[in-house]
Amino acid sequence: MPGTIETILSRRSIREFTEVKVPRQDITTILNAGRWAPSGLNNQPWKFIVIQQKETMEKIAGCTHYSKIVSNAPLLIAVYLDLDTMYNRTKDLQAVGAAIQNMLLACCELGLGAVWLGEILNNKDKVNLIISCPESMELMAVLAIGHPREKNARSSRKDIQNICYEEKYAEEWK
Ligand SMILES: Cc1cc2nc3c(=O)[nH]c(=O)nc-3n(C[C@H](O)[C@H](O)[C@H](O)COP(=O)(O)O)c2cc1C
């Protein structure tokens, strides 16, 4: 099993999946990784909705430009901020981000591919209607998950010198 750093560095967004279903045990592992993220005051402001029914997935696909990714994934997890549990919007958003990253890393370690979909937030009210969520639930992301069809997905990052500094802003990190 790879270590955490190795998983962080090797994780890539995967947008094409095979038709093979994700085992329920793996889904539980992913959900556990999400709910064990840190949160301010340990308030755990997230809710996760697991979606596998094709009919629902097709409706959700209609809510994003990335419809192909959604309709070809065997599993979606809609990640919500529960406004009733919220205590500080900034910190609660950060906590939900941590939960999402935990889930992406869990997917990677399980050999699954996943992508964090944010563009769908433009239609978050429509998604709420489709999956019967009250207004007190704010959609944060939809994760599309499945067995990866693509291998060696590539990505890049800004150079460390352009974003990290020594002691003071703009003092170069060597
Ligand atoms: C907040 C957020 C929103 C994103 N929304 C989308 C999206 O709507 N569609 C998509 O294909 N990828 C989306 N991504 C994935 C990014 O494109 C991807 O993480 C980035 O290009 C870096 O690639 P990597 O994850 O493979 O390292 C999103 C990522 C984040 C963190």
The ligand as a Gaussian input file, in Angstrom:
#p B3LYP/6-31G(d) Opt

LIG

0 1
 C      -12.983000      23.366000      -6.913000
 C      -12.678000      22.486000      -8.088000
 C      -13.571000      22.427000      -9.153000
 C      -13.307000      21.600000     -10.250000
 N      -14.249000      21.504000     -11.233000
 C      -14.024000      20.677000     -12.284000
 C      -15.035000      20.514000     -13.283000
 O      -16.121000      21.082000     -13.206000
 N      -14.760000      19.698000     -14.329000
 C      -13.563000      19.011000     -14.424000
 O      -13.383000      18.272000     -15.400000
 N      -12.611000      19.129000     -13.479000
 C      -12.804000      19.940000     -12.411000
 N      -11.858000      20.043000     -11.423000
 C      -10.592000      19.281000     -11.528000
 C       -9.436000      20.187000     -11.934000
 O       -9.559000      20.520000     -13.287000
 C       -8.096000      19.464000     -11.650000
 O       -7.980000      19.155000     -10.281000
 C       -6.882000      20.320000     -12.067000
 O       -6.878000      20.533000     -13.450000
 C       -5.554000      19.662000     -11.670000
 O       -5.442000      18.376000     -12.250000
 P       -5.201000      17.087000     -11.362000
 O       -6.354000      16.983000     -10.399000
 O       -5.180000      15.929000     -12.317000
 O       -3.892000      17.246000     -10.662000
 C      -12.103000      20.846000     -10.305000
 C      -11.211000      20.893000      -9.226000
 C      -11.503000      21.684000      -8.119000
 C      -10.561000      21.676000      -6.938000

